[in-house]
């Protein structure tokens, strides 16, 4: 019993290391965008295109990710893509010009797509094997990795202005995360309920369930991405917050999301994924809508907190449900989520420019509510008592 319990914890920590590595890698280059902009002499438009290249690479990676997952399995794909992402940091640090940087960022998006699917497949397989919820805490590890990268960026910037030195240290840490995780990852990584996919070749129309999962992911990531990009501007321009208070919008959303993910696995065990997603998305939509109607700084911060709390468990639950449908479904849902994250903030910007930022934020609330509508069309796995740790559903390695 003790050996199996230790096996579960060891594998959970190993998968968490992958989530942490992805958050760390992403936040590392994001934190040094001003230095990269200066070194490559980029305009604002060129910098925006550089960021878009990463999102386009991730969104377009679906066919490759699905094929590699079937051929290699998620364990090998996770290790290779994590090492690849670490090396890309080094390449970005020494990119000689803008076109090369664009190619590197596009490749980074593909690597992100690969690792995103692989690590979520591992997390879903861990839950399936032990019948113990773990995915929400794994997603919290992503945020922890982002925080660690921000702290490292601050420290390295104080020591040296060299982006290459900073990215060299960060790349080494990402590769060490991958090396630490690899021995304890699951090799039999297909959830028990996943349909057989290995004989499918070429294009196949996704099942209705997969599409509803994808739409739920799109609307959830649209709302999440828009909150990150537009909350500070809403506080400053609409709620008339001071320059000190305006950045707290992002902080409130992020802190509530991390805290909720630390507890969300318990909610999933008690009430089931479907109820958690439906209730959470309704809370997010209602909280933000009430804040917009009331106006003011305090209602806005409370509404933003509701968004972070309500949306926190959406992506973990959707990833678990998609993984049960197989590697192809998981890859498609992940790509749709990336598309939502990429397209959400510009869409909200278009709405705001055509009317006002209040209506733009109302569209964010509507997007959160649509998650609940999609969740009604999804057949979620029922809540169940966790299997005792000495009774896994399969081998531990």
HUQUIRA-V173075 format. One record per run of one state. SS is the DSSP state (alpha for helix, beta for strand, coil for the rest). FROM is the first residue (numbers start at 1). TO is the last residue. If there is no record, write none. Layout:
BEGIN
{{SS:FROM:TO} {SS:FROM:TO}}
END
This chain:
BEGIN
{{coil:1:1} {alpha:2:31} {coil:32:32} {alpha:33:40} {coil:41:43} {alpha:44:59} {coil:60:61} {alpha:62:72} {coil:73:73} {alpha:74:93} {coil:94:97} {alpha:98:130} {coil:131:134} {alpha:135:159} {coil:160:162} {alpha:163:182} {coil:183:207} {alpha:208:237} {coil:238:242} {alpha:243:246} {coil:247:247} {alpha:248:271} {coil:272:272} {alpha:273:294} {coil:295:296} {alpha:297:311} {coil:312:313} {alpha:314:323} {coil:324:326} {alpha:327:354} {coil:355:356} {alpha:357:376} {coil:377:397}}
END
